[in-house]
């Protein structure tokens, strides 16, 4: 009887020992797998391609899914322009446009069926707008006759999945160059124009530089810097174009 008890005790001890061994082995395998998974995430090698952000900076891909990191939000603190009728929206710095020259949306009839293969003629819409704003109808008609708006030089482009035609006209006066932008798309069988104006100083106004005239030289350099930065800011504004409807 005593001998049987000893044998039974040995069997129980062996069972417990083997059971403990396999339990420890199982837990060790789990920890090892977790370690391998974490190591694989840390060792994920993404491609070296980068994405150009609207502000001119670049962002790369990061693991474990190798998605591009978010571009910095350069529009924090910007004004928001919304046209409720069309659902169009854009953002812009509060000091970018001169007083009385904030963005506007125009709408009118046009040869919309040619879009987007070709850019529609927006002459009548622009002329009507200029006259409503107090423009000289005779001078505007003369401009049409001379070809000022006779052949719109629309340039096709896509912004936030919407196709546009860009029309640009310029004139100069009082040492400034004025640029008029009309971003045009078609909606509900009509042309929808997003219009805004910018102006730059003709820096040649400060030339020739007088030797020793520090103020003149400073004004000239500042003028060049402002003119240089405007296209960058303009590109940032354009990249905020979107329709919410």
C-alpha positions in Angstrom: 0.0 0.0 0.0 2.8 2.4 0.9 4.5 1.5 -2.4 1.4 2.4 -4.3 1.1 5.7 -2.6 4.7 6.6 -3.5 4.1 5.7 -7.1 0.9 7.8 -7.2 2.7 10.7 -5.7 5.5 10.4 -8.3 2.9 10.4 -11.1 1.1 13.4 -9.7 4.4 15.4 -9.3 5.4 14.4 -12.9 2.0 15.5 -14.2 2.2 18.8 -12.4 5.8 19.3 -13.6 5.0 18.6 -17.2 1.9 20.7 -17.0 3.8 23.6 -15.6 6.5 23.2 -18.2 4.0 23.3 -21.1 2.2 26.3 -19.5 5.4 28.2 -19.2 6.3 27.2 -22.8 2.9 28.4 -24.0 3.3 31.8 -22.3 6.8 32.1 -23.6 5.6 31.6 -27.1 2.9 34.2 -26.7 5.4 36.7 -25.4 7.8 35.9 -28.2 5.1 36.4 -30.8 4.2 39.8 -29.3 7.8 40.7 -29.3 8.1 39.7 -33.0 5.0 41.7 -33.9 6.3 44.8 -32.2 9.6 44.4 -33.8 8.0 44.1 -37.2 6.1 47.3 -36.7 9.2 49.2 -35.6 11.2 47.7 -38.5 8.6 48.6 -41.2 10.4 50.1 -44.1 8.3 52.5 -46.1 9.1 53.8 -49.6 11.0 57.0 -49.8 8.4 58.9 -51.9 7.0 62.1 -50.4 3.9 64.2 -50.8 4.0 67.9 -51.6 1.8 69.9 -49.3 0.0 73.1 -50.4 2.3 75.2 -48.3 5.3 73.9 -50.2 6.5 71.5 -47.5 6.9 67.8 -47.9 5.7 64.8 -45.8 6.8 61.2 -45.9 5.3 57.8 -45.2 5.3 56.2 -41.7 4.7 52.7 -40.5 3.0 50.4 -39.9 0.7 51.1 -42.8 3.2 53.5 -44.6 0.6 56.2 -45.0 1.6 59.8 -45.6 1.6 61.9 -42.5 -0.9 64.8 -42.4 0.2 68.1 -44.0 0.4 71.0 -41.6 -2.8 73.2 -41.5 -1.5 76.5 -42.9 -5.0 78.0 -42.9 -5.3 78.4 -39.1 -6.6 81.9 -38.5 -7.6 82.6 -42.1 -10.9 84.1 -43.2 -13.5 81.8 -44.7 -15.5 82.8 -47.8 -18.7 80.9 -48.4 -21.2 81.2 -51.2 -24.4 79.7 -49.7 -26.1 79.4 -53.1 -23.5 77.2 -54.7 -22.0 75.8 -51.6 -18.6 77.0 -52.7 -15.9 77.7 -50.0 -12.4 79.1 -49.9 -10.0 80.4 -47.3 -7.6 83.3 -47.4 -5.4 85.5 -45.1 -7.2 88.5 -43.8 -4.5 90.9 -45.1 -4.1 89.3 -48.6 -6.8 91.2 -50.5 -7.1 94.9 -50.6 -10.2 96.5 -49.0 -13.2 96.1 -51.1 -11.7 93.3 -53.2 -12.7 90.2 -51.3 -13.6 87.1 -53.4 -16.9 87.0 -55.3 -18.9 84.3 -57.1 -20.6 85.2 -60.4 -23.1 83.1 -62.3 -24.5 83.3 -65.8 -25.4 81.7 -69.1 -22.6 80.4 -71.2 -21.8 77.7 -73.8 -21.6 75.2 -71.0 -21.8 72.1 -73.3 -18.2 72.5 -74.4 -16.9 72.1 -70.8 -14.7 70.4 -69.7 -13.3 69.5 -73.1 -12.9 73.2 -73.9 -13.1 76.4 -71.8 -16.5 78.2 -72.3 -16.7 81.9 -73.3 -17.4 84.0 -70.2 -17.4 87.4 -71.9 -21.1 88.3 -71.3 -20.9 87.3 -67.6 -17.9 89.4 -67.0 -19.1 92.4 -69.0 -22.5 92.4 -67.1 -20.7 92.2 -63.8 -18.3 95.1 -64.7 -21.3 97.3 -65.7 -23.2 96.4 -62.5 -20.1 97.5 -60.5 -20.2 100.9 -62.1 -18.0 100.3 -65.1 -18.2 102.5 -68.2 -20.4 100.5 -70.6 -18.9 102.3 -73.6 -15.4 101.6 -72.5 -16.2 98.0 -71.8 -17.8 97.6 -75.2 -14.8 99.1 -76.9 -12.6 96.7 -75.0 -14.7 93.8 -76.4 -14.3 95.2 -79.9 -10.5 95.5 -79.4 -10.4 91.9 -78.2 -9.9 92.4 -74.5 -12.4 89.7 -73.7 -13.0 88.4 -77.2 -10.8 85.4 -76.9 -10.7 84.1 -73.4 -7.4 82.2 -72.8 -8.8 79.7 -70.3 -6.4 77.2 -68.8 -7.9 74.0 -67.6 -7.0 72.6 -64.1 -8.4 70.4 -61.4 -8.7 71.5 -57.8 -10.0 69.2 -55.1 -11.6 66.9 -57.7 -13.4 69.8 -59.5 -12.5 70.9 -63.0 -12.0 74.6 -63.7 -10.9 76.9 -66.4 -8.7 79.8 -65.3 -9.0 83.2 -67.1 -6.5 85.9 -66.1 -6.3 89.5 -67.2 -4.0 92.3 -66.0 -3.6 96.0 -66.2 -1.3 98.5 -64.7 -1.7 102.0 -63.2 -0.1 104.2 -60.5 2.9 102.0 -60.1 0.8 98.9 -59.5 0.0 95.7 -61.5 -3.5 94.5 -61.1 -4.4 90.8 -61.8 -8.0 89.6 -62.2 -8.6 85.9 -61.8 -11.8 84.0 -62.9 -11.9 80.4 -61.9 -14.8 78.9 -63.9 -16.7 75.7 -63.7 -20.1 74.5 -64.8 -23.0 73.9 -62.4 -26.7 73.4 -63.2 -26.1 74.3 -66.9 -24.6 77.6 -66.1 -21.1 79.0 -65.7 -20.0 79.6 -62.1 -17.1 82.1 -61.8 -15.0 82.5 -58.7 -13.4 85.9 -59.0 -10.7 87.6 -57.0 -8.2 90.4 -57.7 -4.6 90.9 -56.5 -2.2 93.7 -57.0 1.6 94.0 -56.8 3.8 97.1 -56.7 5.9 97.7 -59.7 9.3 97.6 -58.0 11.0 99.4 -60.9 9.3 102.4 -59.4 12.2 102.6 -56.9 14.9 102.4 -59.6 17.6 103.6 -60.1 18.8 103.2 -56.6 20.5 106.3 -55.2 23.8 105.5 -53.6 23.5 105.9 -49.8 19.7 106.1 -49.9 19.0 103.4 -47.3 15.3 104.0 -47.2 14.9 103.6 -51.0 17.0 100.4 -51.0 15.0 99.0 -48.1 11.7 99.8 -49.8 12.9 98.2 -53.0 14.0 95.0 -51.3 10.7 94.8 -49.4 8.8 95.2 -52.6 10.6 92.3 -54.2 10.0 90.1 -51.2 6.3 90.9 -51.2 5.9 90.2 -54.9 7.9 87.0 -54.5 5.7 85.7 -51.7 2.3 86.5 -53.3 2.3 83.6 -55.8 3.1 81.2 -52.9 0.1 82.5 -50.8 -2.1 82.5 -53.9 -1.3 78.8 -54.5 -2.2 78.1 -50.9 -5.5 79.9 -51.3 -6.4 78.1 -54.5 -5.8 74.7 -52.8 -8.6 75.5 -50.4 -11.2 75.7 -53.2 -14.1 73.2 -52.5 -17.8 72.7 -52.8 -19.7 71.6 -49.8 -22.9 70.6 -51.7 
